């Protein structure tokens, strides 16, 4: 038992390190759009040292080599950061933790180490971009045959056949099942409270797109949060989120932040019950917005051409300042609370993302994202 637990810890640390190396690639390329205990300080073992990998800085590295280019067919046109006019500058940065070295992501080693493994990304556009970046990196590194398919309800997936390694993306905005709700002519408790329409969110039922993922995959990486504060989608007056549990409306009706807590509780329990004891479960923290001069509908924009300095990060994201871009840190508070005591590991990408105000895809002429120039919350 002790040997198996030790092997699981080593496997988990290696995969988390690979994810982190890959996450720094993702932030540059795409976002810029056994122990069963939660590790709240985001520390992980790298070699023999304990390293808080989320505490670091972006280092300019003009010798950094591209892992893939803008010809990768899996990249959505509007997210093709490498087509930006300043793409060369974007690529010349690497994340450096303060207390240790972070080796470059090695795609061949990754393929070899995770043979006969199914890896699933479950979530919104943040995880979709993580998935695409990983697939593009692996495809660029090998000439082996790749099978494209949709395992276990996935939106898309790829199996690298010589390695029997499958990587898939399961699209879900809220993790829980949701759909439009309209008042019944025969009336009901919500109708009696004046509700005429909205979105029904079943907090205890996973969306069908990923319900089978815990059974199929050996490793799952989750995220949610970007859609929970999306007034253009879930207008609190015109189309509010109406939460249901066990088929009945939650009364009195609750706010989205309390609904998020309920969904996280149920979805974590759902995954814990269905994945085997050797499976690995990660939950990614939020990647933030970078509006300056106002919100997306108040003249705000995102025109930075260099990563932010630490003091600039705090000016934009400090919860005490209650600024335009605080949602990521607010969502993270809900995530850490829900994950406490679970067997999930945390993949903390928030702080490293906060620095990269220079790399949002929609500030490029090639982007089709329109008004939401610094905001990925509406583009999942």
MOZIDA-V38538 format. One record per pair of residues at least 24 apart in sequence whose ideal C-beta (glycine too) atoms are under 6 Angstrom apart, sorted by the first residue. I is the first residue (numbers start at 1). J is the second residue. Records with the same first field share a line. If there is no record, write none. Layout:
# MOZIDA-V38538
I->J ; J
This chain:
# MOZIDA-V38538
5->34
8->34
9->34 ; 35
12->280
13->44 ; 45
15->280
16->44
18->110
19->347
20->53
21->105
22->105 ; 134
23->349
24->95
25->67 ; 105 ; 133
26->130 ; 133
27->353 ; 356
28->90 ; 91
29->81 ; 133
30->129 ; 133
31->129 ; 287
32->81 ; 356 ; 359 ; 360
33->79 ; 360 ; 361 ; 376
36->343
38->339 ; 340
42->346 ; 348
46->100
49->100
51->97 ; 99 ; 100
53->97
54->348 ; 351
55->98
56->95 ; 96 ; 97 ; 98
57->96
58->93 ; 95 ; 307 ; 355
59->94 ; 96
60->92 ; 93
61->92 ; 94
62->92
64->92 ; 94
66->91
67->137
68->136 ; 137 ; 140
72->136
74->132 ; 135 ; 136
75->132
78->367 ; 368 ; 369
79->361
81->361
83->366
84->364
90->359
95->352
107->137 ; 138 ; 141
108->141
111->163
114->165
115->163 ; 164
116->164
117->165 ; 218
118->166 ; 216 ; 217 ; 218
119->167 ; 219
120->168 ; 170 ; 213 ; 217 ; 220
121->169 ; 221
122->170 ; 210 ; 213 ; 220 ; 222
123->222 ; 223 ; 224
124->173 ; 226 ; 380
125->376 ; 379 ; 380
126->223 ; 287
127->223
128->169
131->169
134->167
135->167
151->216
152->212 ; 213 ; 216
153->209 ; 212
170->209 ; 210 ; 213
171->209
172->207 ; 209 ; 210
173->227 ; 380
174->227
175->224 ; 263 ; 267
176->201 ; 202 ; 203 ; 263
177->202 ; 205 ; 207
181->242
189->249
190->249
198->239 ; 240 ; 242
199->234 ; 241
200->242 ; 244
201->241 ; 243
202->244
203->243 ; 245 ; 262 ; 263 ; 266
204->245 ; 266
206->270
214->271 ; 274 ; 275
215->274
218->279
219->280
220->281
221->282
222->283
223->284
225->286 ; 331
226->377 ; 380
227->380
228->256 ; 260
229->327
230->377 ; 378
232->378
260->334
261->334
264->338
265->338
268->342
281->344
282->345 ; 347
283->339 ; 344 ; 346
284->347
285->332 ; 348 ; 349 ; 350
286->328 ; 331 ; 332 ; 350
287->353
288->325 ; 328 ; 353 ; 354
289->325 ; 374 ; 375
290->357 ; 374
291->324 ; 325 ; 374
295->324
296->372 ; 375
301->373
302->360 ; 363 ; 373 ; 374
304->357 ; 358
305->358
306->358
307->355 ; 356 ; 358
308->355 ; 357
313->354
317->354
